[in-house]
Amino acid sequence: MALTDHTETTDVALNTDLYELTMAQGFWESGLVDTQACFNAFFRENPFEGGYAVSCGQGQIADLIDNFVFTDQTIDYLASIPAPAGGALFKHDFLEYLRNFHMHVSIWAPPEGELLFPREPMVRVEGPIIDCQLLETALLNLMNFQTLVATKTARVVTAAQGHAISDFGLRRAQGPDGGLAVARASYIGGASSTSNVLAGKIYGIPVFGTHAHSWVMAFPTELDAFRAFARSMPKNCVLLLDTYDVHQGIKNAITVAKEMEASGEHLAAIRIDSGDLAKLTKEARTAFDQAGLSYVKISASNDLDEYTIQSLFAQGAPIDSFGVGTKLATCDPQPSLGGVYKLSAVQDAPGEPWSPVIKLSEMSYKRTIPGIQHIRRYYDASGIPMGDQIVDDSVDQGSTDAIDAVDSMVSYDFSSAKPTELLEQIVCDGVRTKEPDSIEIAKSRCRDALMHLDPAIKRFLNPQFYPVGLEPGLAKLRYDLTRFERRGSGRDTTR
Amino acid sequence: MALTDHTETTDVALNTDLYELTMAQGFWESGLVDTQACFNAFFRENPFEGGYAVSCGQGQIADLIDNFVFTDQTIDYLASIPAPAGGALFKHDFLEYLRNFHMHVSIWAPPEGELLFPREPMVRVEGPIIDCQLLETALLNLMNFQTLVATKTARVVTAAQGHAISDFGLRRAQGPDGGLAVARASYIGGASSTSNVLAGKIYGIPVFGTHAHSWVMAFPTELDAFRAFARSMPKNCVLLLDTYDVHQGIKNAITVAKEMEASGEHLAAIRIDSGDLAKLTKEARTAFDQAGLSYVKISASNDLDEYTIQSLFAQGAPIDSFGVGTKLATCDPQPSLGGVYKLSAVQDAPGEPWSPVIKLSEMSYKRTIPGIQHIRRYYDASGIPMGDQIVDDSVDQGSTDAIDAVDSMVSYDFSSAKPTELLEQIVCDGVRTKEPDSIEIAKSRCRDALMHLDPAIKRFLNPQFYPVGLEPGLAKLRYDLTRFERRGSGRDTTR
């Protein structure tokens, strides 16, 4: 794994699909070295059949650009790859080009923690087409999963109604930096802490934990185990009650809580990790209250997600905090955002006019949006977002209407609201233009954005649709290109 | 991300849940430093409602042990973690203990690529209880996901009936080493290649790729783009046909294939990435055959998995190879194996007798298996595996019967078959005892094991059950412990 061989993991330029490199060679050979491109990453549907997504991962893009170099060792490896029909896949001169390669892209992205909707740029990349192409896989690898986790967490946090959520998912993540991505993105999405100690060290996220069943099984009796844990952790004592029998576990925990009181300490909480959590937490709450231990909190875990947490509260379960693991770290039941990275405009050389381009499909929802896109988010007077407009300045009609990207007969009218630009530039010609926000800032941005979002859009079942459309000039451009491409199977060079 | 800061990613000891460290401190404070433990990692159900799993990840355990040290930087971070109710979470003397810590575990595991079934040890760890506990999260993080991916791939490869599968999943993986884990495990599970170039460099896996839609959109027409790609990649030319219109794409590809023939080259293949793959690949096959281009292969991609591939062949789709991405890298629809790591025996000090322990639950399927377990796999005379027996040598009755772990009224009779031991020792007292197999060996082991497995067990829908049971002595031990624990909520110290 990467974790055990750091000399290899620093190879960010190779964290890519092979075709990015073969296309780069093709562009280089075909004389497109000066061709400029504009690419957008976006997703086509909100994850989890929900009403929104939380943008995440963008704060690490500038690091990726800084580290994007082809080392001698990397070049040696590329030179060793055979072509299927014989010979080497990469040409010597192209590899020398890569050896001296420096990223010259400019990048715009929404801030981390901001809400994002289908077809809006998660990132917009402009620069030499080779540079842009080489970033595709790494950018998607960085943002697809973190955006998904931040969104999942926002849903779980919404269900938890202000009660704390801790990320417990490391053991079910895809290796060490899968776990790091989960911890980082879930913190931005609203989790209070993580069990992942490495994430605590690297990102400064508060770390949290209790004990495992093995702790109880290591001692002759459960009572012995609870007493030993209370002695070791008098200021941080959370006892796990379900190793053998929860009913007996409650009694043993009350015994230890009383003993702690006698020595001036307080049992912080108990945790239940299996069985009927609604029933068992009520039983525990009643028993602790009757024993005069109403200050002891109740924590629950065991395959939780937004739906089980919502159900537990609907049943009146007296739970104070949640450990959420597997379904957070894997984003069950939708483990992929499905974000893609598509070319939207081409320029034969710097300074030439841009040609917008479009990708068509039998499936109309897969048709892309052309042009150099940015996003205007319209807010009402009380700061509630009313809808978004995707805009290409070169064809901007200055309208506050927005034409739906799927059903072009539908349009939205944002004339009563005030626009704010959503994308910000983070890299200019390969150099970062601003330091990324701290994860604390991203976290509070997400909290604020969710607080101002219409509850109907946050609903899990059949959420209301948040209006996103194309500024009419861009809608017309897309319509014209669609008609042209259907005829000619090529981009419109007559424009 | 880990990829950009390798000094932090080498911190394998911190790739863990906080409670492993707090429990370690608790064991240390409670005088259990000499206590020896036996832990097993296992899963409770086959993934994907299937009949088997493919063990994977074990080949990297010895690296983990080698790298398991607490650096000064790590200790400084741990010293900085506050306890929730004030003060430091970790005590100075315990941190000094960690600073001088060396792993003294011994480890047994099934070889990578071997088939594995519910409740069987994916790994067995013996040693000081602190050492064993500190490994929990890292071992699960290493094996849970890789075993899941290898199993998913084995299913996809089964559906593909000998046609090549390439891993295209990096952009949907959980960061760089998520992508590496996917590439490694899918290769062991039967994939022929990966698009992930870093995996090619690190693991020596063959790399494969074609081109993206952006290649086509970067040129004035699709025909221009195909010609440029053929010029750049004459020996490796795979053309992607669905940027604008597949029917026109087929015509353009045939034009280019004929031009390639005229200059002595051959178009290798075409790829279709959207639309009705069954219909479009048949249309393409017919058109290429009629043009005298029957040597041109057809590759398909677009959210494929074992079910879509099975359906494509059932419809007679003439597809020669598959790119499988999202659903391989995320193991959709079951993104987690759910493997756990449970204490099964305790020894007060080295040389003392072992006390087997058990974890109970309201849910009987969550009851663990006690003891020092290993696996006997019984083969018939033709090398077909008939079933497995989980054995604890200390209570072995020498029987060839096996008692089902869930329904103890059911037993299997393996008397007609020949047993082979499945687990092998890979670490002794913290030192590796054998070099891990190469991934090529693991891959061929997986292929052989699947070839000998009853097709009814490989079936996707309601697969036949592979018999796994407890050797009768172990079944009796488990029965006795269950009765005792239900009474006493503690382990049986009277044994």
Interface residues (C-beta under 8 A of the other chain):
Chain A: M1 A2 L3 T4 D5 H6 T7 E8 T9 T10 D11 V12 L14 N15 T16 D17 L18 Y19 E20 L21 T22 M23 Q25 G26 F27 E29 S30 L32 T35 A37 F39 Q60 D63 L64 D66 N67 T74 Y77 L78 I81 A83 P84 A85 G86 G87 L89 I129 Q133 E136 T137 L140 N141 L142 N144 F145 F168 L170 R171 R172 A173 Q174 G175 P176 D177 G178 G179 L180 A181 V182 S195 N196 V197 L198 G200 K201 I202 V207 F208 G209 T210 H211 A212 H213 S214 W215 M217 A218 F219 P220 T221 E222 L223 D224 A228 F229 R231 S232 M233 K235 N236 D242 T243 Y244 D245 V246 Q248 G249 N252 H266 A268 S274 G275 D276 T326 A329 T330 C331 D332 P333 P335 S336 L337 G338 G339 K342 L343 V346 V357 I358 K359 L360 S361 E362 M363 K366 E485 R486 G488 S489 G490 R491 T493
Chain B: M1 A2 L3 T4 D5 H6 T7 E8 T9 T10 D11 V12 L14 N15 T16 D17 L18 Y19 E20 L21 T22 M23 Q25 G26 F27 E29 S30 L32 T35 A37 F39 Q60 D63 L64 D66 N67 T74 Y77 L78 I81 A83 P84 A85 G86 G87 L89 I129 Q133 E136 T137 L140 N141 L142 N144 F145 F168 L170 R171 R172 A173 Q174 G175 P176 D177 G178 G179 L180 A181 V182 S195 N196 V197 L198 G200 K201 I202 V207 F208 G209 T210 H211 A212 H213 S214 W215 M217 A218 F219 P220 T221 E222 L223 D224 A228 F229 R231 S232 M233 K235 N236 D242 T243 Y244 D245 V246 Q248 G249 N252 H266 A268 S274 G275 D276 T326 K327 A329 T330 C331 D332 P333 P335 S336 L337 G338 G339 K342 L343 V346 V357 I358 K359 L360 S361 E362 M363 K366 E485 R486 G488 S489 G490 R491 T493
